[in-house]
Amino acid sequence: MKRAIDFKTRIKVLGQNLKKSEQAVGIMLIGCALLSLLLANSSYGSAYLHFWEIPLSLAVGSWQGKMHLSHFINDALMTAFFLMVGLEIKREFLVGSLSVRKRALLPVLAAIGGMLFPGLIYWLFNFGEPTLSGWAIPTATDIAFSVGVMALLGRGVPVALKTFLLALAIIDDLGAVIIIAVFYTQNLSWQLILWAGGWFGLMLILNFVLDVKSILIYLLMGLVLWVILLKSGIHATLAGALTAVCIPMGKVDTGDSPLDSLNKFLHTPVTFIIIPIFALANTALILQGNLGTALFNSCSFGIIFGLVVGKPLGIVLTTLLSAKLKWTELPEGASFMHLVGVGCLGGIGFTMSIFVSMLAFTEANTEIYLVTSRLAILLASAISAILGFCILGLTKKDT
C-alpha cells in the first residue's frame, strides 16, 4: 500500500512540475523577446547587435566552416530543437495519441487546415510581389509557446483539448519540416544529397535491421549527416528530424526506451537554453522610423491576418467538417468556443515562423522584409496568445 501511495505521489509531483515547466516556457519566451527588443533599442543597441554577428569557425575532421554566432544558433543549435520535435512526433505516432487512426486523423486534418488557410491568405496579399516567397511564414505553430499559454489556464481546460493542441502543434511542425525541405533549399548539390540519402539509409539499417540501441552512435552519425546537409544546400537543421526517425523506440512499458531517454535528456537544455537563445538572437530588432509603415505592407498583412485569422479559421472549420463527416471525433468535453480558443493559440507562430522567415527572405530584394516579417510575427503571436487565453479563460466555468 505504501509503494502505491508513493507512486501516486510521484506521479502527482511530476504532473505539477510539468505544468510549471510549460507555464515557465511561455513566460520566458515573452520575456526574452521583450528583453531583446529593449536591448536592441537601448544605448547598448550597437554592441548588442554586433554580439550576434561574432564570427565563429567550425571544424569537423577535414571539413571547416565559418559562420556568425546567429547563424550557428539557427543552423546548429536549432538542430537539437528539430531532433527533440522529431522524437516527439515519432513517439506520438508509435505509442501516443496519434497511434490510433481515428484519434490521429483529427489533429492531422486540423493541422493541414491550419497551414492551408494562412498560406492562402498570405498568398492573396502578396501575389505578384517579391515577398510571395514568405507564404509559409504564417503556417507554423510554436509548440512551446502555445502549450505554455494553455498551461497558464490550469485545470479549467479539458485534458483532451490539451492533448489535441499538442498533437496539432507537433503535426504542424512536421509540416514545417517538410515545407523547409521542399521549398526553402537553394544551390543544391545532388551528389551530396545522394550521399546524405545513403548515410540516412545506413542509420535506418542500424535501427530496423541490426537493432543497434546505442544513442551515441546515432548522434555521431547525425552529426555527420548535419555536415553533409549543410554543404548540400538543404537546411542542415533537418538532420535533427532525420536522426530522430532513426532513434530506436525500445520498450516503453519497461522504461527501456532510447527514444524516451534522449527526449528527456534534451528537454531541459532545448526548452530552457536553446529556444530562449534563439528568441533573443532573432528578436534583436531596431524599432526606428515609422513602425506604421513597417507594418502596413502586404508582407505584414499576410503574416498578421494569416496567423490571427487564417489559423483559427482553418483549424476550426477542418475540425468541425471532419467530425460532421464522421471521419473523426471531437476532443472529449470540447465545445465550439474551446476549438476557437485552440485555433487562436495555433496562431502563435513565434519560433517556427521566425525560422521560416529567415529562409524565405534571403534574396537581395527581400532582405529588407526580415525585420518587417519578425515584427509582424511578434505582433500576430501576441494577439493570438491574448485571444486564445481570453477565449479559453471564459470557457473555464463551463468545464
GUFI-994555 format. One line per 10 residues: their letters; for each residue x, y, z of N, C-alpha, C. Coordinates in steps of 0.02 Angstrom, whole numbers. Each point is the difference from the previous one (the first is absolute). Example, Ala and Ser with C-alpha at 12.3 -4.5 7.8 and 13.67 -1.06 7.14 Angstrom:
AS> 660 -284 390 -45 59 0 45 60 0; -18 53 -36 42 59 3 -39 55 37
//
This chain:
MKRAIDFKTR> 42 -60 0 -42 60 0 44 63 0; 54 -2 40 44 57 3 32 15 -67; 21 -54 -36 31 10 -65 -49 32 -49; -63 -23 4 -51 28 -45 -11 74 14; -1 18 65 -10 70 18 60 41 -24; 62 -27 10 60 35 -22 -1 11 -75; -22 -51 -37 -2 4 -72 -49 55 -23; -59 0 32 -50 51 -17 26 70 16; 36 6 56 27 64 20 51 25 -51; 42 -47 -23 51 19 -49 -31 22 -65
IKVLGQNLKK> -52 -36 -21 -35 18 -62 -31 70 7; -29 13 58 -32 65 11 53 56 -1; 57 -12 32 54 50 1 27 11 -70; 8 -55 -38 24 5 -69 -48 42 -42; -64 -11 8 -50 38 -37 3 74 18; 9 15 65 4 70 22 63 33 -28; 55 -37 0 63 28 -27 -6 12 -75; -33 -46 -36 -9 8 -71 -42 61 -15; -53 9 40 -43 58 -9 38 64 11; 41 2 53 40 59 14 50 12 -56
SEQAVGIMLI> 27 -55 -28 48 6 -55 -32 32 -61; -61 -22 -18 -35 27 -57 -16 74 10; -21 18 61 -15 69 15 63 43 -4; 55 -27 25 63 37 0 24 14 -70; -10 -48 -45 22 8 -69 -35 59 -33; -66 3 7 -38 54 -30 21 68 27; 8 5 65 21 63 32 71 18 -22; 44 -50 -2 70 12 -17 9 25 -72; -37 -29 -47 5 21 -70 -23 72 -8; -54 18 34 -24 69 -3 54 46 29
GCALLSLLLA> 28 -20 56 53 40 32 61 9 -44; 21 -54 -34 58 4 -44 -12 47 -58; -59 -4 -30 -16 44 -57 0 73 22; -31 15 57 -2 69 25 70 25 18; 38 -43 34 68 19 20 44 15 -61; -5 -42 -51 40 9 -60 -19 65 -36; -65 14 -4 -22 62 -31 24 61 39; -2 -3 67 23 55 42 75 12 -9; 39 -54 2 72 7 -7 19 27 -69; -33 -25 -53 15 22 -68 -15 74 -10
NSSYGSAYLH> -47 27 38 -20 70 -7 24 44 57; 48 -25 38 29 38 55 67 31 -23; 33 32 46 65 29 -16 52 -53 -13; -15 -63 20 45 -56 -13 -19 -37 -64; -46 28 -38 -26 -35 -59 53 -21 -50; 46 44 -15 52 -15 -50 43 -59 22; 22 1 63 41 -55 27 -40 -65 3; -64 7 19 -43 -60 5 -9 -33 -68; -13 39 -52 -9 -28 -67 65 -29 -26; 56 34 16 65 -24 -23 17 -67 33
FWEIPLSLAV> -23 -9 61 14 -63 36 -25 -60 -39; -60 5 -29 -28 -57 -37 35 -13 -66; 44 47 -21 36 -8 -64 73 -20 11; 17 -20 62 68 -23 14 16 -60 -46; 57 2 -36 17 -56 -45 24 -61 39; -21 -58 -23 21 -63 31 29 -45 -54; 44 -44 20 29 -49 -46 -16 -70 27; -26 -42 -45 -17 -69 18 44 -48 -40; 19 -54 32 40 -50 -35 -24 -69 21; -15 -41 -49 -19 -70 12 44 -43 -47
GSWQGKMHLS> 52 -30 29 47 -37 -41 38 47 -46; 0 -15 -64 34 42 -50 -44 58 -23; -65 -2 20 -46 53 -22 4 59 48; 2 60 -29 0 60 39 -53 48 -26; -31 35 45 -51 48 -20 1 61 45; -22 56 -28 -3 62 38 -71 27 -2; -23 24 56 -66 30 4 -4 47 60; -48 46 -3 -10 46 56 -36 -37 57; 3 30 59 -33 -30 58 -74 -12 -12; -34 48 -31 -71 -7 -15 -13 -59 -47
HFINDALMTA> 44 -9 -49 -7 -56 -46 12 -66 37; 49 -1 46 13 -60 39 -61 -20 41; -32 50 29 -61 -13 39 -55 -28 -44; -10 31 -59 -55 -20 -44 14 -65 -38; 63 -12 -17 16 -59 -40 24 -59 40; 30 13 58 29 -55 40 -41 -14 63; -7 50 43 -37 -12 63 -72 -20 -13; -32 31 -51 -70 -17 -14 -8 -71 -27; 55 -31 -20 -4 -70 -20 -22 -44 59; 22 19 60 -21 -37 60 -75 9 11
FFLMVGLEIK> -25 60 -15 -73 12 5 -38 -45 -48; 23 -4 -62 -33 -43 -49 7 -74 18; 56 -18 32 8 -68 23 -52 -16 53; -10 45 48 -49 -11 53 -71 -2 -29; -16 45 -47 -65 -1 -32 -11 -65 -37; 52 -22 -35 -5 -63 -37 -12 -60 46; 33 0 58 -11 -53 49 -72 0 25; -27 60 13 -69 5 24 -49 -24 -53; 13 18 -63 -44 -21 -54 1 -76 -6; 60 -30 0 6 -72 -7 -36 -36 58
REFLVGSLSV> 10 25 61 -31 -32 58 -76 3 -4; -26 58 -20 -73 8 -5 -29 -49 -51; 34 -9 -56 -25 -45 -52 6 -74 20; 51 -16 40 10 -71 18 -42 -22 60; 2 41 54 -34 -22 61 -43 55 32; -2 58 -30 -36 56 30 -70 9 -28; -24 62 4 -69 16 -20 -11 -8 -75; 53 -3 -40 -7 -7 -72 8 -73 -23; 6 -46 47 9 -70 -18 -65 -34 -20; -57 29 21 -66 -25 -19 -24 42 -59
RKRALLPVLA> -19 -34 -55 -14 35 -63 -51 55 6; -56 -14 34 -53 50 5 21 59 43; 39 -14 51 25 55 42 53 40 -36; 41 -34 -39 54 33 -36 -26 45 -56; -56 -20 -30 -25 36 -58 -23 70 17; -29 11 59 -26 66 18 55 53 1; 53 -8 40 53 52 -1 36 5 -66; 4 -55 -38 32 2 -66 -40 45 -47; -66 -11 -3 -42 41 -43 -3 72 24; -4 9 66 -2 68 29 65 37 -16
AIGGMLFPGL> 56 -35 4 65 32 -15 4 18 -74; -25 -44 -43 1 14 -72 -42 62 -15; -61 3 29 -42 58 -9 32 63 29; 35 -9 56 34 56 33 62 23 -37; 23 -38 -50 55 21 -42 -25 29 -66; -52 -31 -28 -25 21 -65 -31 70 2; -43 13 49 -35 64 4 48 59 9; 47 -3 47 48 56 7 43 9 -62; 22 -55 -30 40 4 -60 -39 34 -57; -64 -18 -6 -43 30 -52 -10 74 13
IYWLFNFGEP> -13 19 62 -9 70 17 63 41 -17; 58 -27 19 62 35 -15 9 6 -76; -16 -53 -36 6 0 -73 -44 53 -32; -61 8 26 -46 50 -26 27 71 10; 31 12 57 28 66 14 63 14 -41; 38 -52 -18 66 10 -28 8 -27 -71; -54 -18 -32 4 -26 -68 32 52 -46; 51 -21 -38 34 45 -46 53 43 33; 9 -6 66 50 39 37 62 -43 14; 58 33 9 61 -39 16 -5 -35 67
TLSGWAIPTA> -47 22 42 -8 -29 66 -41 -65 -1; -21 -22 -58 -40 -61 -5 37 -61 27; 67 4 0 40 -56 24 -11 -14 75; -31 48 35 -13 -10 71 -67 -31 16; -31 -33 -50 -67 -27 9 -5 -51 58; 56 -33 16 -3 -52 52 9 28 71; 16 64 5 13 29 67 -60 -8 47; -62 17 -21 -56 -5 46 -29 -71 7; 32 -49 -32 -27 -69 5 24 -36 62; 49 28 36 32 -36 55 -32 16 68
TDIAFSVGVM> 4 -48 45 -23 8 70 57 -15 47; 11 42 49 52 -10 50 -26 -47 54; 29 -60 5 -23 -50 49 7 27 71; 61 21 18 13 19 69 -43 59 22; -6 50 -44 -36 61 18 -75 -14 6; -29 -35 -49 -72 -12 0 -21 -44 59; 38 -54 11 -16 -45 57 12 37 66; 51 43 2 15 38 60 -56 47 18; -30 34 -50 -56 45 13 -60 -39 27; -14 -58 -30 -56 -41 24 12 -24 71
ALLGRGVPVA> 63 -15 16 16 -24 67 -14 53 53; 4 64 -19 -14 54 47 -72 -1 25; -44 -33 -39 -71 -3 18 -15 -54 52; 48 -44 13 -9 -50 52 -49 -54 -18; -37 -25 50 -44 -58 -9 -65 16 -34; -14 64 -13 -64 17 -29 -9 -22 -72; 55 -20 -33 -4 -22 -69 -1 -76 -3; -46 -31 -39 -2 -73 -4 67 -30 -20; 17 -56 30 64 -33 -15 4 -19 -73; -56 -24 -28 -1 -20 -71 16 58 -45
LKTFLLALAI> -19 61 20 14 59 -40 75 16 -1; 32 -10 58 72 11 4 37 -50 -44; -22 -62 1 30 -52 -42 -10 17 -74; -59 25 -17 -15 19 -69 46 56 -23; 10 51 42 44 55 -19 71 -23 -9; 24 -42 46 69 -25 -4 9 -41 -64; -47 -45 -14 5 -42 -60 -3 44 -63; -45 49 1 -7 45 -57 65 39 -13; 30 25 55 62 38 -7 57 -44 -25; 2 -63 23 51 -46 -22 -7 -15 -75
IDDLGAVIII> -61 -14 -22 -12 -13 -71 16 63 -41; -17 58 28 14 63 -33 76 8 -11; 39 -17 51 73 5 -7 27 -50 -50; -31 -59 -3 19 -49 -51 -12 30 -70; -57 33 -7 -14 34 -64 51 53 -15; 22 37 52 51 52 -10 66 -31 -23; 18 -57 29 61 -34 -20 -3 -19 -73; -57 -27 -22 -9 -20 -70 3 61 -46; -32 54 21 0 61 -40 71 27 -8; 37 1 54 70 23 -3 41 -42 -48
AVFYTQNLSW> -10 -66 5 39 -46 -43 -17 8 -74; -64 12 -15 -23 1 -70 6 70 -31; -17 53 38 -6 66 -30 56 49 17; 37 -13 53 51 48 21 70 -28 -2; 17 -32 -54 69 -24 -11 26 31 -64; 63 23 2 29 34 -58 68 -28 -16; 21 9 -63 67 -21 -22 14 -72 20; -44 -44 -19 5 -69 21 58 -36 -34; 35 -41 39 51 -45 -26 -30 -70 2; -21 -25 -58 -34 -64 -2 46 -57 20
QLILWAGGWF> 64 8 -12 47 -52 20 1 -7 76; 2 57 36 0 -2 73 -68 -22 26; -54 18 -35 -66 -23 21 -5 -76 -4; 30 -29 -52 1 -73 -6 41 -31 57; 57 33 16 40 -23 57 -40 3 65; -37 54 8 -42 8 60 -53 -55 3; -31 -14 -58 -51 -53 -3 29 -68 17; 60 -14 -26 33 -63 16 19 -6 73; 24 56 28 19 0 71 -61 -9 45; -55 34 -19 -63 -7 37 -25 -72 -5
GLMLILNFVL> 6 -30 -59 -20 -70 -9 40 -47 45; 64 15 8 43 -41 44 -24 6 73; -20 61 19 -26 11 68 -64 -40 11; -43 -2 -51 -62 -39 5 15 -75 7; 50 -23 -37 19 -71 3 25 -18 70; 39 45 30 25 -12 68 -58 -10 49; -54 37 -10 -57 -4 45 -44 -60 -16; -27 -2 -61 -53 -48 -17 25 -69 -22; 64 -5 -19 27 -64 -22 49 -29 52; 48 41 20 52 -24 47 -19 11 73
DVKSILIYLL> -54 36 12 -26 10 68 52 30 47; 38 49 -25 49 35 41 -37 49 47; 16 -2 64 -37 40 49 40 61 25; 65 4 -15 43 53 26 -20 68 -27; -21 45 45 -18 68 -20 60 37 -27; 59 -10 31 60 35 -20 17 -11 -74; -8 -62 -23 15 -16 -70 -44 41 -47; -65 3 17 -47 38 -43 15 75 1; 19 25 59 15 72 5 63 17 -39; 51 -43 3 62 12 -39 -14 -3 -75
MGLVLWVILL> -41 -48 -20 -19 -6 -70 -44 59 -21; -41 24 47 -41 59 -14 42 62 -10; 56 5 37 46 56 -9 31 0 -70; 19 -59 -23 26 -6 -68 -53 19 -51; -62 -23 12 -55 17 -44 -11 75 -2; 7 33 57 -7 73 4 51 36 -44; 62 -23 2 53 30 -42 -15 -10 -74; -22 -60 -19 -15 -15 -70 -57 45 -24; -53 6 40 -57 41 -20 19 74 -3; 43 22 47 22 70 -1 35 17 -65
KSGIHATLAG> 40 -47 -24 37 11 -63 -43 -12 -62; -55 -38 8 -41 -19 -58 -47 55 -23; -17 47 45 -48 52 -16 -66 -9 35; -14 -61 24 -60 -12 41 13 25 70; -50 32 31 13 30 66 22 -54 50; 58 13 31 33 -50 42 -41 -22 60; -47 42 24 -39 -18 59 -44 -61 -13; -13 -15 -64 -40 -59 -15 35 -65 22; 66 4 10 36 -58 25 -27 -22 68; -23 49 39 -29 -17 65 -62 -42 -7
ALTAVCIPMG> -46 21 -44 -62 -37 -10 14 -69 -29; 47 -5 -47 16 -65 -31 33 -47 50; 43 28 43 31 -41 51 -52 -28 49; -50 42 16 -53 -22 46 -36 -61 -27; -10 -3 -65 -34 -57 -31 38 -65 14; 66 5 6 42 -59 7 10 -22 73; -17 43 48 10 -18 70 -49 -56 19; 23 -56 27 -45 -56 17 -51 18 53; -61 -24 -9 -53 11 49 12 -42 62; 20 -63 -9 12 -44 57 -65 -20 34
KVDTGDSPLD> 6 -22 62 -58 -22 39 -20 55 49; -55 33 -17 -24 55 41 -25 -23 68; -37 -56 0 -31 -24 61 50 -21 54; 60 -19 -21 52 -21 48 48 56 17; -10 58 -32 45 56 12 65 -5 -39; 6 -50 -44 60 -10 -40 -11 28 -70; -2 66 -5 -13 33 -64 54 52 -15; 45 -15 -49 50 49 -20 -31 66 -21; -57 -3 -35 -34 60 -23 -23 44 59; -32 -31 49 -23 37 58 58 28 41
SLNKFLHTPV> 53 -39 5 59 22 38 31 62 -32; 8 -1 -67 29 57 -35 -46 60 3; -65 -12 -7 -49 55 2 1 34 69; 4 -41 52 3 27 69 65 40 10; 55 -26 -28 65 34 6 0 67 -36; -34 4 -58 0 61 -40 -48 52 26; -53 -21 35 -54 46 17 23 63 36; 38 -8 53 21 59 39 46 47 -39; 56 -25 -30 44 47 -36 -33 32 -61; -42 -38 -35 -33 29 -60 -52 51 21
TFIIIPIFAL> -41 -19 49 -56 43 20 23 62 37; 49 -7 45 18 55 43 66 34 -19; 35 -25 -51 62 32 -21 -2 17 -74; -9 -51 -43 5 11 -72 -56 44 -27; -63 -16 17 -56 40 -25 3 73 26; 14 12 64 8 69 21 56 37 -35; 58 -34 -11 55 31 -37 -22 17 -71; -36 -46 -32 -27 13 -67 -45 61 1; -43 4 51 -46 57 5 38 65 8; 52 0 42 41 60 10 34 22 -64
ANTALILQGN> 31 -49 -35 38 16 -60 -44 24 -57; -61 -24 -4 -41 14 -58 -55 53 12; 0 29 59 -45 57 12 40 63 17; 65 -1 -18 42 58 9 -13 49 -57; -55 36 4 -22 44 -54 1 73 23; 26 43 -43 0 71 15 -66 31 -23; -38 26 46 -65 29 -15 7 75 -12; 25 16 -59 10 70 -16 -42 18 -61; -11 66 -9 -40 21 -57 -74 -9 15; -39 -5 -52 -72 -5 5 -20 -74 5
LGTALFNSCS> -19 -22 60 -21 -70 8 -63 -14 -40; -42 50 -8 -60 -9 -39 16 -20 -71; 51 33 -29 21 -17 -68 28 -71 -3; 37 -19 53 30 -67 1 -53 -54 4; -56 15 33 -52 -51 10 -56 5 -52; -7 58 -32 -53 8 -49 26 -14 -70; 11 -63 -14 21 -22 -66 -25 -71 -12; 4 -23 -60 -29 -65 -18 30 -58 39; 65 4 13 34 -53 38 -28 -5 71; -3 57 34 -25 1 69 -73 -20 3
FGIIFGLVVG> -40 26 -47 -71 -17 -1 -10 -75 -10; 40 -29 -45 -6 -72 -13 16 -41 61; 52 21 38 20 -37 60 -51 9 56; -20 63 12 -46 14 56 -68 -31 -11; -29 11 -59 -65 -30 -14 5 -76 -7; 56 -24 -25 10 -72 -7 0 -34 67; 37 27 49 4 -30 66 -61 13 43; -24 61 1 -55 19 44 -68 -23 -25; -10 1 -66 -64 -19 -29 3 -69 -34; 51 -10 -41 5 -61 -39 8 -63 42
KPLGIVLTTL> 42 5 52 12 -59 42 -64 -25 34; -35 42 40 -61 -26 32 -53 -19 -50; -6 37 -56 -49 -17 -51 13 -69 -29; 62 -13 -19 18 -64 -29 -8 -58 49; 23 11 62 -4 -53 50 -72 -17 19; -40 51 13 -69 -11 22 -42 -30 -57; 3 29 -59 -41 -26 -56 18 -72 -17; 65 -14 -3 21 -68 -16 -21 -50 54; 6 21 63 -19 -43 56 -75 -15 -1; -40 51 -8 -73 -9 -1 -23 -40 -60
LSAKLKWTEL> 30 13 -58 -19 -36 -61 17 -74 5; 59 -16 25 21 -70 6 -44 -37 50; -22 35 54 -44 -31 49 -70 -9 -29; -23 50 -40 -65 -4 -32 -4 -59 -48; 55 -13 -35 3 -55 -48 14 -67 35; 8 3 68 13 -59 41 67 -32 -16; 47 39 -26 68 -25 -10 37 -1 66; -18 48 43 35 6 64 -51 14 56; 25 4 60 -41 19 57 31 60 34; -41 47 23 25 58 34 31 -19 67
PEGASFMHLV> 48 38 25 30 -15 65 -54 -2 55; 6 -47 44 -50 -9 53 -6 63 43; -63 24 8 -12 59 41 12 66 -35; 15 -3 -65 16 62 -36 -63 30 -32; -8 65 10 -55 37 -31 26 38 -61; -45 34 -34 19 40 -58 51 54 20; -13 34 56 45 53 22 68 -28 21; 1 -61 26 64 -32 14 41 -6 -63; -32 -22 -54 35 -8 -65 25 67 -26; -41 52 8 21 67 -21 62 22 40
GVGCLGGIGF> -2 -13 65 57 18 42 63 -36 -20; -5 -65 -15 57 -39 -22 24 26 -68; -47 17 -44 18 27 -65 40 65 7; -20 42 47 37 63 12 70 -14 26; 6 -48 46 66 -18 25 44 -28 -55; -32 -33 -49 37 -24 -58 31 56 -41; -26 61 10 27 58 -35 62 29 31; 24 -31 54 63 22 30 57 -31 -41; 25 36 -47 52 -26 -44 69 2 32; 20 56 23 62 14 35 60 -40 -28
TMSIFVSMLA> 25 -51 38 62 -33 -17 2 -24 -72; -48 -41 -20 1 -30 -67 -13 52 -54; -43 49 13 -14 52 -50 62 43 -12; 34 19 54 62 39 -7 52 -41 -38; 3 -64 15 48 -45 -33 -14 -2 -75; -63 -7 -19 -18 -3 -72 13 67 -33; -11 55 35 11 66 -29 73 10 -20; 46 -28 38 71 6 -16 17 -37 -64; -36 -54 -13 12 -39 -61 -35 31 -60; -56 34 13 -41 28 -55 30 63 -29
FTEANTEIYL> 31 42 42 24 65 -23 76 3 1; 31 -35 -47 73 -1 -5 24 37 -62; -45 12 -47 20 36 -61 10 74 16; 40 34 -42 17 71 12 -62 44 1; -49 -17 -42 -60 43 -4 -52 -16 53; 15 -48 44 -49 -17 52 29 4 70; 66 11 7 31 2 66 -31 54 45; -24 54 -31 -30 54 39 -61 -24 39; -31 -54 -25 -61 -25 32 14 -47 59; 64 -13 14 18 -41 58 -25 34 64
VTSRLAILLA> 15 64 7 -22 37 60 -76 7 0; -28 18 -57 -73 8 -6 -36 -64 20; 24 -56 -27 -34 -64 14 4 -19 73; 57 12 32 8 -17 70 -45 43 44; -5 64 -16 -45 43 38 -72 -24 -7; -19 -19 -62 -68 -25 -12 -12 -65 38; 51 -44 1 -7 -64 36 -10 12 75; 40 46 28 -6 15 72 -69 28 16; -23 47 -41 -65 31 11 -56 -52 -7; 2 -39 -54 -52 -50 -12 0 -54 54
SAISAILGFC> 59 -21 22 5 -52 52 -28 27 66; 14 64 15 -25 30 61 -76 4 -1; -28 23 -57 -73 4 -7 -32 -69 6; 29 -50 -33 -26 -68 2 2 -28 70; 55 12 36 7 -24 69 -53 31 45; -10 66 -6 -50 34 41 -70 -24 -16; -16 -7 -65 -67 -23 -19 -12 -71 24; 48 -44 -10 -7 -69 21 -8 -6 75; 41 37 37 -3 -1 73 -67 25 25; -24 55 -29 -64 29 22 -58 -45 -16
ILGLTKKDT> -2 -27 -61 -55 -43 -20 -3 -63 42; 57 -33 9 2 -61 41 -13 17 73; 22 59 22 -13 21 69 -74 9 13; -36 26 -48 -73 10 7 -37 -67 1; 28 -51 -30 -33 -65 -2 15 -43 61; 46 21 42 19 -40 58 -59 -15 45; -45 48 8 -57 -9 45 -49 -54 -26; 6 -16 -65 -45 -49 -29 28 -70 4; 63 -7 23 32 -66 -1 -4 -33 68
//
